[in-house]
Amino acid sequence: MSEIPEKEAGRPGSGPRPGPRPWSGPRLRAALLVLPLLAFVGVTFLAPLANMLVRSVYDPVVADALPETLERLRAWDGQGLPDEAVYEALAGEVLAAREDRTLGQVATRVNRVQSGLRSALTRTARRLRNVDEGPWSDAMIGIHAAWGETGTWRALREAGDRYTARHYLNALDLQRDPEGSIAFQPEDRQIYLFLLWRTLLVSLGVTTLCLLIGYPVARLIAHAPPRRANLLLILVLVPFWTSLLVRTTSWIVLLQNQGVLNDMLVYLGVIGDDGRLAMIYNMTGTFVAMTHVLLPFMVLPLYSVMSAIPRVQTSAAESLGATPWQSFWRVYWPQTLPGVGAGCLLVFILAIGYYITPALVGGSTGQLISNLIAFHMQSSLNWSLAAALGGILLVCVAGLYLLYDRLVGIERMRLG
């Protein structure tokens, strides 16, 4: 074999050709086409999500309004009452906050740490205008007895933390005791953890019901003749063309004590007129309405997977001696797992954040954690606690996603 001369080997073009520039031609055009979508996702999803997570741990209102008082309280050992300098600093800053019209926000946040301190701050700010000189400790304790209690100053110092895990502790019915360790709150104040478990169980139950109902429906549509399959698909998609509020209130008409379903049962003699069933404003109404609303989100992923499975496979299995159950369980079911996983994941994620349907048909026993999030966002204006509750739901959804990826594999998900 003849060797390549050195001059020929060094000619231009004989070496490796340079690859395409990273931002040239088609790649640049593709990036520009995707840019509006990325901007939309960033503005409508990522930015609000980041804002929620920041609010759950960052609350600078008290720290900005009472900087000198909090600086002096950090040097306090937490035993007994603080010295006169702390009282003097708080008196001056409370009066300044009243003039700046920020005292209400400060009092609200301190009151969330220890109830009753809102009135203490507002009353103190009103009456300190008539106090010209100290001792400020005697004047403030005379205005409100709370300033003579050690717990008040501990609560004030805790409320002054800019970055805090207090809202997450409250969302899990936890608190810090005077020694600084984490403990459960009193039983009469433990509401969030119970509602969180109820939300997870209801979401799991609704997902199970949607799977049990949606699986045979999707298989019927997938194996029906084209004309009948189109009609069945239209019936499945009808809920998407109807307002969520209309669908939910329709169940109130059907399920109430004097509703259509109870009237039919009384007419057929199944129950007596005095034994009408309570199927609304409780957990039964929540399950029924949520299952009806979320059922299409289970049927459509299942149908997309089942329509691609050849029917001859189960026939071949039965011709080889398998029973119908064996051919389904060992041949058909494994191939539908991507649709099952996608449908269950989609329904569960949607169910865990529902609050309109439970609010309308759930009553006091059918409320979920999302209803309290809406309450804190709209009524109590405790946005930090609402953000912490939302962050916990986000962790639950992320954990479910990781579990699905471990058991099934996210690359096998089929949504259509």
Residue pairs with C-beta under 8 A, 6 or more apart in sequence:
8 14
20 27
23 31
49 394
52 387
52 390
52 391
53 387
53 391
53 394
55 383
55 384
55 387
56 167
56 168
56 384
56 387
56 388
56 390
56 391
57 163
57 164
57 165
57 167
57 168
58 162
58 163
59 109
59 161
59 162
59 164
59 167
59 384
60 162
61 102
61 105
61 106
61 109
62 70
62 106
62 109
62 110
62 156
62 159
62 160
63 70
63 160
63 161
63 162
65 93
65 96
65 97
65 100
65 102
65 103
65 105
65 106
66 89
66 90
66 93
66 94
66 97
66 106
66 156
66 160
67 93
68 89
68 92
68 93
69 86
69 89
69 90
69 93
69 156
69 160
70 156
70 157
70 160
72 82
72 85
72 86
72 89
73 82
73 86
73 153
73 156
73 157
73 160
74 157
76 82
76 83
76 86
76 153
76 157
78 150
78 154
78 178
79 150
80 150
81 137
81 148
81 150
81 153
82 153
84 134
84 135
84 136
84 137
86 153
87 134
87 135
87 136
87 137
87 140
87 147
88 134
88 136
90 136
90 140
90 156
91 124
91 128
91 131
91 136
91 139
91 140
94 103
94 121
94 124
94 125
94 128
95 125
95 128
95 129
97 103
97 106
97 125
98 125
98 126
103 121
103 122
103 125
104 122
106 121
107 117
107 118
107 121
107 122
108 118
108 381
109 159
110 117
110 118
110 121
110 155
110 156
110 159
111 117
111 118
112 159
112 382
112 385
113 155
113 156
113 158
113 159
113 166
114 151
114 152
114 155
116 146
117 146
117 152
117 155
117 156
119 144
120 144
120 146
120 147
120 152
123 143
123 144
124 140
124 143
124 144
124 147
127 143
128 139
128 140
128 143
131 139
137 147
140 147
141 147
141 148
146 152
151 178
154 178
158 164
158 166
158 176
166 176
167 384
167 385
167 387
167 388
168 388
168 391
168 392
169 175
169 176
169 182
170 185
170 192
170 385
170 388
171 192
171 385
171 388
171 389
171 391
171 392
172 192
172 193
172 392
173 184
173 185
173 189
173 190
173 191
173 192
173 193
174 182
174 183
174 184
174 185
175 182
175 183
175 184
175 185
176 182
176 183
177 183
184 190
191 372
192 369
192 372
192 389
195 367
195 368
195 369
195 372
196 369
196 392
198 368
198 369
199 352
199 368
199 369
199 370
199 393
200 352
200 396
202 283
202 286
202 287
202 290
202 351
202 368
203 348
203 351
203 352
204 348
205 287
206 287
206 290
206 291
206 294
206 347
206 348
206 351
207 298
207 344
207 347
207 348
207 351
209 287
209 291
210 291
210 294
210 295
210 297
210 298
210 343
210 347
211 298
211 340
211 343
211 344
211 347
213 291
213 295
213 298
214 295
214 298
214 299
214 302
214 343
215 298
215 302
215 336
215 340
217 232
217 236
217 299
218 298
218 299
218 300
218 302
218 303
218 306
218 339
219 302
219 306
220 232
221 229
221 232
221 233
221 236
221 299
221 303
221 306
222 229
222 303
222 306
222 307
222 309
223 306
223 311
224 232
233 303
236 295
236 296
236 299
236 300
237 296
239 247
239 292
239 293
239 295
239 296
240 296
244 293
244 356
244 357
245 356
245 360
247 289
247 292
247 293
248 289
248 293
248 356
248 357
248 360
248 361
249 360
251 280
251 285
251 288
251 289
251 292
251 361
252 259
252 280
252 285
252 360
252 361
253 259
253 260
254 260
254 261
255 261
255 262
255 279
255 280
255 284
255 285
255 288
255 361
256 262
256 279
256 280
257 276
257 277
257 278
257 280
258 276
259 279
259 280
261 277
261 279
262 271
262 276
262 277
262 279
265 271
265 276
265 277
266 272
266 273
266 276
271 277
278 284
279 285
279 288
280 361
280 363
281 361
281 362
281 363
281 364
281 366
282 362
282 363
282 365
282 366
283 362
283 365
283 366
285 361
285 362
285 363
285 366
286 357
286 358
286 361
286 362
286 366
286 368
288 361
289 357
289 360
289 361
290 351
290 354
290 357
290 358
293 357
294 347
294 350
294 351
297 343
297 346
297 347
297 350
298 343
298 344
298 346
298 347
299 343
300 343
300 415
300 416
301 339
301 342
301 343
301 346
301 414
301 415
301 416
302 336
302 339
302 340
302 343
303 339
304 339
304 414
304 415
304 416
305 335
305 336
305 338
305 339
305 342
305 414
306 336
306 339
309 332
309 335
309 336
313 331
313 332
313 335
314 324
314 327
314 328
314 331
314 332
317 326
317 327
317 330
317 331
318 324
318 327
322 330
322 331
337 408
337 412
338 408
338 412
338 413
338 414
339 414
341 404
341 407
341 408
341 412
341 413
342 413
342 414
342 415
345 400
345 401
345 404
345 413
346 415
348 400
349 397
349 400
352 370
352 393
352 396
352 397
353 370
353 393
354 368
354 370
355 368
355 370
355 371
355 373
355 374
358 366
358 367
358 368
358 370
358 371
359 367
359 371
359 374
362 368
362 371
369 389
369 393
370 393
372 389
373 386
373 389
373 390
376 382
376 383
376 385
376 386
376 389
377 383
377 386
401 410
404 410
404 413
